[in-house]
Amino acid sequence: MMLPVKKIIRASAGTGKTYRLSLEYIGLLLQYSRHGLHFSEILVITFTKKATAEIRERIFDHLHHILSRDSEGVQLMRHLESFFALKITDKDLAALCDIHVDMLTNKHLVQISTIDSFTNTIFKTIISPYLGIIDYEVQPTLDDKTRDELYRTILEDKDRLATFRAFFERTELKTIADYEQFIDSVIRNRWAFHLVSASTPTRPFAGAVIETDALCKRFREEFAAFARDLQDYLNAEYAEKRLNDVLNTDYVNLVSEIMPAAGIADVSSAFCGLIEDEETLLKNHALLLDEKKNIWNGARILRKKSDAATKEHLIETLQRARLLLADYLFAKLLLPEEQDLLHIVAAILDKYDQLKFRDRIFTHDDISYYTFKYLYDPELSLIEGDSVSNSFYEYLSTYTRFILIDEFQDTSIIQYKIVSPIIREVSSGAGVKEYGGVILVGDEKQSIYGWRGGERDLLLTMPTAMPDSQQLTLDTSYRSDENIIGLINAIFDHPALHEQLKTMKIDWPYTPVRAAKANGAGYAEIYLRNTTTSKGMDNAISSPTEAIREFLQQTLHSPAYKDHLRGKTAILARRNVDLDDFATALDELGIPYMQESSTSLLDHRAIKPVYLLLHYLVYGDFFDLLRFLRSDAVLLDTTELKQLLLAFRDAQDKSDVPAILEACAHIPAVRQVRRFMASIAMHDDPFSVVQKIIEEYNIIGRFALQSDNKNVHQFLLHASGFGAKGEYEKSLAGFLDYCRQEKDRESFSQVGLEDSDAIALMTIHKSKGLEFDNVLLYWNLSGGNQSVRQLRPYLHYSPDYGAVNNYLYTFNYDKIVSQSSQRHFIAESERRLAIEELNTLYVALTRAKSNLFLCITYQKSGGFENMLGDAKKEKEMATLFIEHLRTVFQQNYEFIHFDENRERGYMGQLGA
């Protein structure tokens, strides 16, 4: 009897994951084809189309070299024999040759697909027929029409209107974008609601609503005790002082509001009045819970050594009172809100399902959810217990015996629920054929997609979920030069880092990596720049943008560096707004770049000006025209811009744009655009109009990179082909309608970045899986994270992630949770966010092959040392990591401390 193959391969960045996975595929062919394995019985699942293409290409390329028996093929055979403990014979090669021919002839049977494509296959083959859906369309995002109908559902549901109104008044959502984010977060997390409903969670606090009076009573008793003790201290030490001298300003105002003529002797009475009246208590609960604001004036009282015991006692009493208050508010406000939220979510999702099945337009998330939901439906009988029934394979086109999953750390819970029964089936040893198995490849250190459901800990728990599995670690980097690998190891294997992580209850295993390139090459530089201009600070830099410009002038634009920075260069940042600052600075320095902050073709730098002019031609909006004239296609200067704006200001009829332009006809750019518009008629063919714009404004000449030309060509193809779509009017207005509807679809994506002479600007998340000769990582420690109001469920899973043991939903009361006895929900969420931030830094640092530059900006009086105090209190991962990285440079490499505003460290020999 053959034992099932069960492998878990951890592959650190640059260690040849794709190479190894493709060899695992060929190894299975060599070992099991003699037992009847057909290549179509091997399923490879990836998470991106790029990864799918790479693995497919690598498998065919390896087979070609092996069968050619060239030098690379000989090396591949050595690895195959070493990895799989087998001896490759001429008979094996003859069989492999037949398999290769079969694969080339029947490429459609080679099962290598993204997880979305695999899920779509299940949905299309099994789920949609069961639901009576024959034809459907897949789009990347939720369309505006569906979103509008969901809004109407909320507004027109008279039975639930009171609940809706009360909830949305509490949320204080102010803009349409806020409501869009709320609805999007409900839909994005719908799998969590379903998983909770399918589980039997234990919620020890579920009965707390009944005990609200008891909780409130205990809080009042504890807070009254605190108030009495504080009053005794004030009477003894500060009886003659004013309230301003002894209380924090916010509490002075609060006491004065409750007792207008209050003095020092009235503090306890005022505080008791505050907590006795429930309405006043609820109104001021955020202040009472705010641990960052002392109740007393810490600058003036409780500062003497003799006050130490009193201060400690007051702090302990206040902490107990705040815990009780948070628990009371948890029961009084949060749990009722949770019930309201569940009613609203149910209404939104019920309507959402109706619209989806009516219009039959699904996103990939929709297809994943419906597959997950109906895969476990008893009526379909696809999942029996923990295994896949035979009927499942009857529905699918092939009978899969081996599953290879790439980037397993990016798997979401819903995706895991879809594939886990199949994993258990093929790794159990049971089935029509004796052989079978699972090979998982991943790196928990590169799990950076938690925001879209990626569950890093799934990879760490797989040895338990898949007993007796073989665990392998790839520990040789083929990507980076020796000095870069040395730096990465020095940073991530340093005991101080892991001690810090231990205090944060973070398990982050790291295995040092060996450099395949023993070349003594590789250069790294760290640059820390303070941007504060506080009083007494001598600093010429006052913004991150200025710091970016300064750094670029000293590196990428410096003759000392330019001669060495050969090959592909990338600038990586967390946020698109940071990349915009780099784009501005690169423009000023005349350095070519390509920004991949948006994937839509309409946002490409060569297409956007064309699209803006089309918009003006159709709708006559003066500001569309202004944006076109200020674009890189025209470059209207600021003096001329001011003249146009003044003409607009002085115009009696601001909709009469031709008259405004006539008043500025002396401006060359205005004369050109007037002349051009006179040559265009609204009934002209859109393709010819787009072509005329490109020629008139020399778009191909101005944007001369290879990828610019490819994107211009792509846009022309859309302009020429949109007329075949009968739902759009064949006019400029119809073409713009087409562009708006298609802009987020995959067919409207930009052509990728391929120019080695242009710097690639991209977010760290988009850089994952890529490599560059030179990498510049930018991180603004004072930039903070973008605050987005959204529904974020807190879930505690069972050890095997098969069910939810406990959960919590809130939209408004996260701060109450964080100070209540249920703070473990927030603590776990913060732990996950800290891990993801560390992983993001790891991913960014490991993209570099030869040269790595780190540009760190922050804003703090007194320099970087003063930055660390708050970071240590808040356990702010990025700042603590940069402190650690800075220490590594100080201890091991050349480090220069210019002043409290600027520091610089570097190592290695510069070169690519």
Disulfide bonds with the S-S distance in Angstrom:
none
